Amino acid sequence: MSKKRIKEELQKLAGDNVREEWYKLDNAAKIYPSTENGRWNAVYRVCTVMKEKVDVYALQKALDIVIERYPALNVMLKKGAFWYYFQGADLKPVVSKEQNYPCQKFDIKSRNPLFRVLYSENRIIVEFSHCLTDGFGSINFLNTLVLKYLNILGHDVGIENVLHYNDTPIEEELEDSYMRYYEPGGKKQVKVEAKAYHLPGTTELNGVLNIVHGEVPSNELKQLAKDQGVTINQYVIGLIAYICYLEKQKDQHKNRKRPIKVQFTINLRSMLPSQTLRNFSAPTNVELKEKAEKMTFEEVLAIVKVESEKGLTLDNMRQFINSNCSIENNILMKIVPLCVKNLAMKAAYYTVGESLFTFAISNIGNVKAPSSFVDYVDRYEFILGSQKYNRNAVTVGSYNGRTTFTFSRRGKGASIERSFFKFLTSKGLNVTISSNKGGQNGKTL
């Protein structure tokens, strides 16, 4: 696809009578700028831990080339009369040294793009506003950046499982796939969920995000899940639910009466074919239905297996898309001024957003990258930034035979992650732990 065709596609996304570098936010992205506040606007991180110290000059050269391959990322957020929209960023992205806690809030009123590239010793870091893309799009960008970086350094690496920096973007990479699969008049989700139990604790100062990484051998983790007759994802969800259950038994607050719900994210591309590099995922909650007597981990895991499989159906995902897109396409919603939409979305997010889950999990799965990356990349790390209301989250990602769990926490006290890794150790797994204790990544606990 030519550059002229790319601009035409961006213009089509934006609608009529707008400048060609303007285009709409996808359906999932619209909630984030409307619900942001002084400490939160949905930022997350993807990172490669290299085997050698990062050459910042080579990284900047790589970024200058790679950003042309991803036109939908090099944008800033603008405020319209009825919706927020994207416009090409006025300032080019510049590589910076990491000097703060991960996932710092973006200034959405600035002229900079809504992502940043950082480096720290041997880490190549990219942080994104969730307005731009999801895990699939961000990993693709990171891998393209690392590919070009290694090429600049003179390394001849493979190009399988990566979008090459010299390729021309295809139209589908730029589409809003939610709208592609939206069925006007189709079946919608109608269930009303109760608010979830929230873990107690003391919140850190704004901007502080405590990180704990734990690495385990992937084959041992897979065997552990297989022995219980579940997937790795179900095993992790079950363990988090069980730990939250144990924490809840010690809690005397009235909040204790609410159910435990663990939210995990589905990459919709696994069910509905799409090559979009924008958001195309869906959250699903697993509710732990507690028994009167004390529950074992095995009992919790059995409940999680049944509940998770109920949610993982194509019909449920289509209903999710229809529900969200029908709101956006409602004629009244289209003509309501943005200031009113913002108030409505803030209220909706509080009512049906984080209040409906106890803990968030994002499983990236096994990272696809050129096989020759293993000579230069030690591992990948993924960090969910501070949430608006909940204090805890965890990501899961595997690469080259190792699975990394990364807990992010804006609360004091590490009881959840301590219990999580202690449990895995008790099952015979060899766990290597590091953290950003003191503000520096990679410091062993």
C-alpha positions in Angstrom: 0.0 0.0 0.0 1.5 3.4 -1.0 1.9 6.3 1.4 -0.9 8.1 -0.5 -3.2 5.1 0.1 -2.3 5.0 3.8 -3.3 8.7 4.1 -6.6 7.9 2.3 -7.2 5.1 4.7 -6.5 7.4 7.7 -8.9 9.9 6.2 -11.6 7.3 5.8 -11.1 6.3 9.5 -11.6 10.0 10.4 -14.7 10.6 8.4 -15.6 13.4 6.0 -14.4 17.0 6.0 -11.3 16.5 8.2 -7.6 16.8 7.5 -6.0 13.6 6.3 -3.8 13.1 9.3 -6.9 13.0 11.6 -8.7 9.8 12.5 -11.0 8.3 15.1 -10.2 6.4 18.2 -11.2 2.8 18.0 -14.2 1.7 20.1 -12.1 0.4 23.1 -9.9 3.5 23.2 -12.7 6.0 23.6 -13.2 5.3 27.3 -9.6 6.2 28.4 -9.3 10.0 27.7 -12.8 10.5 29.1 -12.1 8.8 32.4 -8.5 10.0 33.0 -7.7 11.9 36.2 -4.7 13.5 37.9 -2.9 10.1 38.6 -4.2 7.8 35.9 -4.7 7.6 32.1 -4.1 3.9 31.3 -0.4 3.4 30.5 1.4 0.0 30.1 4.9 -1.1 29.2 6.6 -3.7 26.9 10.3 -4.2 27.3 13.2 -6.4 26.0 16.0 -7.1 28.4 19.0 -7.2 26.1 22.2 -9.3 26.8 24.3 -6.2 26.3 24.1 -2.6 27.4 21.8 -0.5 25.1 23.5 1.9 22.6 21.2 4.9 22.9 22.4 6.5 19.6 21.6 3.3 17.6 18.2 3.0 19.4 17.3 6.6 18.3 18.3 5.9 14.7 16.2 2.8 14.8 13.2 4.7 16.2 13.5 7.4 13.5 13.0 4.7 10.8 10.6 2.4 12.6 8.0 5.0 13.5 7.4 5.5 9.7 6.2 1.9 9.6 3.6 2.5 12.3 1.7 5.7 11.2 -1.2 5.1 13.6 1.1 5.3 16.7 2.9 8.6 15.9 -0.1 10.7 17.0 -1.3 13.0 19.7 -4.8 13.3 21.2 -7.0 16.2 20.3 -10.4 17.3 21.7 -13.3 17.7 19.3 -16.8 19.0 19.8 -18.3 15.5 20.0 -15.3 13.0 20.3 -11.6 12.9 21.0 -9.6 12.2 17.9 -6.0 11.6 16.8 -3.8 13.9 14.8 -0.2 13.4 13.6 2.2 14.4 16.4 4.0 17.7 16.0 7.1 16.4 17.8 9.1 13.3 16.8 9.6 10.7 19.5 12.9 11.0 21.2 14.6 8.2 23.2 15.1 9.0 26.9 16.8 7.4 29.8 14.4 5.9 32.4 14.6 8.0 35.6 11.3 7.3 37.3 8.9 4.5 38.2 7.4 2.6 35.3 4.2 3.7 33.4 4.2 7.4 34.3 1.0 9.3 33.2 1.0 10.9 29.8 0.3 14.5 29.3 -2.5 14.1 26.8 -2.6 17.8 26.0 1.0 17.8 24.8 2.2 17.8 21.2 4.2 14.6 21.8 3.0 11.1 20.6 1.1 8.9 23.1 4.0 6.5 23.5 7.5 6.9 24.7 10.8 4.9 24.2 13.1 4.6 27.1 16.3 2.8 27.9 17.9 1.7 31.2 21.2 -0.1 31.1 20.3 -3.2 29.1 16.6 -2.6 28.7 14.7 -1.3 25.6 11.4 0.0 26.9 8.3 1.3 25.2 5.3 2.7 27.1 2.0 3.2 25.5 -1.3 4.9 26.2 -4.0 2.3 25.9 -5.7 4.7 23.5 -3.3 3.6 20.8 -3.0 -0.1 20.9 -3.1 -3.3 22.9 -0.5 -6.0 23.7 -0.5 -7.4 20.2 0.2 -4.0 18.5 2.8 -3.0 21.1 4.8 -6.2 20.9 4.8 -5.9 17.1 6.2 -2.4 17.4 8.8 -3.4 20.0 10.0 -6.3 17.8 10.3 -4.1 14.7 12.3 -1.6 16.8 14.6 -4.3 18.2 15.1 -5.7 14.7 16.2 -2.3 13.3 18.3 -1.6 16.3 20.2 -4.9 15.9 20.7 -4.3 12.2 22.2 -0.9 12.9 24.6 -2.5 15.2 25.7 -4.8 12.4 23.9 -8.0 13.5 22.3 -10.1 10.8 19.1 -11.5 12.4 16.2 -13.3 11.0 12.9 -11.6 10.0 10.3 -14.3 10.7 7.5 -13.4 13.1 8.2 -9.7 12.8 6.8 -6.8 10.8 9.8 -5.5 8.9 10.6 -1.8 9.1 10.8 -1.5 5.3 7.4 -3.0 4.7 4.5 -0.8 3.8 1.5 -0.9 6.2 -1.5 -2.7 5.0 -5.0 -1.3 5.3 -6.2 -3.8 7.9 -3.5 -2.7 10.3 -5.2 0.6 10.6 -8.8 -0.5 10.9 -11.2 -0.5 13.9 -11.9 -4.2 14.0 -14.6 -3.7 16.6 -16.6 -1.8 14.0 -15.8 -4.4 11.3 -17.4 -7.2 13.4 -20.2 -5.1 14.8 -23.6 -6.5 13.9 -26.3 -3.7 14.1 -29.3 -5.3 15.7 -27.3 -8.3 16.8 -27.5 -9.9 20.2 -26.0 -7.9 23.1 -24.8 -8.6 26.6 -27.6 -7.9 29.1 -26.2 -9.4 32.3 -25.9 -7.1 35.4 -22.9 -7.8 37.5 -22.5 -7.2 41.2 -19.6 -5.1 42.5 -16.5 -7.1 43.3 -14.4 -7.4 46.5 -11.4 -5.1 46.5 -8.2 -5.9 48.4 -7.6 -3.5 51.4 -4.3 -1.6 51.8 -2.6 1.7 51.9 -2.0 3.5 48.6 1.4 4.8 47.6 2.1 8.4 46.6 1.1 9.4 43.1 3.5 8.0 40.5 4.9 5.2 42.7 4.5 1.8 41.1 6.1 -1.2 42.8 7.2 -3.9 40.4 8.1 -7.6 41.2 9.2 -9.9 38.4 9.3 -13.7 38.9 10.7 -16.1 36.3 10.0 -19.8 36.1 10.8 -22.6 33.6 7.8 -22.7 31.1 7.8 -26.5 30.8 7.6 -26.9 34.6 4.7 -24.4 34.8 2.9 -26.1 31.9 3.3 -29.5 33.7 2.0 -28.1 36.9 -1.2 -26.9 35.1 -1.5 -30.1 33.1 -1.4 -32.2 36.3 -4.5 -30.2 37.4 -6.3 -30.6 34.1 -6.2 -26.9 33.3 -4.4 -24.4 31.0 -1.6 -22.2 32.2 -4.0 -19.2 32.1 -6.6 -21.0 34.2 -3.9 -22.1 36.7 -2.7 -18.5 37.1 -6.3 -17.1 37.4 -7.1 -19.8 39.9 -4.0 -19.1 42.0 -4.7 -15.4 42.1 -8.3 -16.1 43.0 -7.2 -18.4 45.8 -4.8 -15.9 47.2 -7.4 -13.2 47.1 -9.8 -15.6 48.9 -7.2 -16.2 51.7 -6.7 -12.4 52.0 -10.4 -11.9 52.2 -10.7 -14.3 55.1 -8.6 -11.9 57.2 -10.6 -8.8 56.1 -13.3 -7.5 58.5 -14.5 -4.6 56.3 -18.0 -4.7 54.9 -16.4 -4.9 51.5 -15.7 -8.5 52.4 -19.3 -9.5 51.5 -18.7 -8.9 47.8 -17.6 -11.7 45.5 -14.0 -12.2 44.3 -13.7 -11.6 40.5 -10.5 -12.0 38.5 -10.4 -10.2 35.1 -8.4 -11.5 32.2 -8.1 -10.1 28.7 -8.9 -12.0 25.5 -7.1 -11.2 22.3 -10.1 -11.1 19.9 -7.8 -11.9 17.0 -7.7 -15.5 18.2 -11.5 -15.7 17.5 -12.2 -13.1 14.8 -9.5 -12.8 12.1 -7.8 -9.4 12.1 -4.4 -7.9 11.5 -5.2 -4.5 13.2 -2.5 -2.9 15.2 -5.0 -0.9 17.2 -7.0 -2.2 20.1 -8.9 -5.5 19.6 -9.3 -7.3 22.9 -12.0 -7.9 25.4 -12.1 -8.2 29.2 -13.7 -11.2 30.8 -14.4 -11.7 34.5 -14.2 -15.0 36.4 -16.3 -15.0 39.6 -15.3 -17.2 42.5 -18.4 -18.7 43.9 -17.4 -19.3 47.5 -18.6 -22.2 49.7 -19.6 -22.0 53.3 -16.6 -24.1 54.5 -13.0 -23.2 53.9 -11.9 -23.9 50.3 -8.8 -25.5 49.0 -6.8 -24.4 46.0 -8.0 -27.4 44.1 -11.6 -26.4 44.8 -11.0 -22.9 43.7 -9.3 -24.0 40.5 -12.2 -26.3 39.6 -14.6 -23.3 39.9 -12.3 -21.1 37.8 -12.0 -23.7 35.1 -15.7 -23.9 34.6 -16.3 -20.2 34.9 -13.5 -19.2 32.5 -14.7 -21.7 29.8 -18.2 -20.2 30.0 -16.9 -16.8 29.1 -14.5 -17.9 26.3 -17.1 -18.3 23.5 -17.4 -16.6 20.2 -21.0 -15.8 21.0 -20.0 -13.9 24.2 -17.3 -12.0 22.3 -19.7 -10.9 19.6 -22.2 -9.8 22.2 -19.5 -7.8 23.9 -18.7 -6.1 20.6 -22.3 -5.4 19.7 -23.0 -3.9 23.2 -20.1 -1.5 23.0 -20.4 -0.5 19.4 -24.2 0.0 19.6 -23.6 2.7 22.3 -21.1 4.5 20.1 -23.5 4.3 17.1 -26.5 5.5 18.9 -27.8 8.7 17.3 -28.2 10.5 20.6 -24.7 9.6 21.7 -23.3 11.0 18.4 -24.9 14.4 18.9 -24.2 14.8 22.7 -21.3 17.3 23.3 -18.0 15.8 24.5 -18.2 17.5 27.9 -21.5 15.6 28.6 -20.1 12.3 27.2 -17.1 12.7 29.5 -19.4 12.9 32.6 -21.4 9.9 31.4 -18.3 7.8 30.7 -16.7 8.6 34.1 -19.9 7.5 35.8 -20.1 4.3 33.6 -16.4 3.5 34.3 -16.9 3.7 38.0 -20.1 1.7 37.9 -19.1 -1.1 35.4 -15.4 -0.7 35.1 -12.9 -1.5 37.9 -15.6 -1.9 40.5 -16.5 -5.2 38.8 -13.2 -7.0 39.4 -10.8 -7.7 42.3 -7.6 -8.4 40.3 -6.5 -7.9 36.7 -4.4 -10.4 34.7 -3.0 -9.9 31.3 -1.5 -13.0 29.7 0.6 -12.2 26.6 1.3 -15.8 26.0 4.4 -17.0 24.2 6.1 -14.1 22.5 6.6 -14.6 18.8 10.0 -13.1 17.6 12.8 -14.0 15.2 14.5 -17.1 16.4 17.9 -15.4 16.2 16.7 -12.8 18.8 17.7 -15.3 21.5 21.4 -14.4 20.9 20.7 -10.8 21.9 17.4 -10.7 23.9 17.4 -12.3 27.4 13.7 -11.9 28.1 10.6 -9.8 27.6 8.9 -7.9 30.4 5.3 -6.5 30.4 4.0 -4.1 33.0 0.4 -3.0 33.5 0.5 0.5 34.8 -1.4 2.0 37.8 -5.2 1.4 37.6 -7.7 4.0 38.5 -9.2 2.2 41.6 -7.6 -1.2 42.0 -4.1 -1.4 43.4 -2.9 -4.7 42.0 -2.3 -6.4 38.6 -0.1 -9.1 37.1 1.1 -9.9 33.6 2.3 -13.2 32.2 4.5 -13.7 29.2 6.8 -16.5 28.0 10.0 -16.4 25.9 12.7 -18.9 25.1 11.5 -21.4 27.7 11.0 -19.0 30.5 7.7 -17.5 31.8 7.8 -14.1 33.5 5.2 -13.0 36.0 5.2 -9.3 36.6 3.2 -7.8 39.5 2.5 -4.1 39.5 1.2 -2.5 42.7 0.5 1.1 43.7 -0.2 0.0 47.3 2.2 -0.7 50.2 2.9 -4.3 51.2 3.8 -7.3 48.9 1.6 -10.0 50.5 -0.1 -11.0 47.2 3.1 -11.5 45.2 4.9 -13.1 48.2 2.1 -15.6 48.6 2.0 -16.3 44.8 5.7 -17.1 44.4 5.8 -19.0 47.7 3.0 -21.2 46.4 4.8 -21.9 43.1 8.0 -22.7 45.1 6.1 -25.1 47.3 5.1 -27.0 44.1 8.7 -27.4 43.2 9.2 -24.6 40.7 12.5 -22.7 40.7 11.6 -19.0 40.9 14.0 -16.2 40.2 12.7 -12.9 41.7 13.7 -9.3 41.0 12.1 -6.0 41.7 12.4 -2.2 41.3 12.8 -1.8 45.0 14.4 1.6 45.5 13.2 2.6 42.0 15.7 0.5 40.1 14.6 -2.3 37.9 16.3 -5.7 38.3 17.4 -5.5 41.9 17.0 -8.9 43.5 14.8 -9.1 46.6 
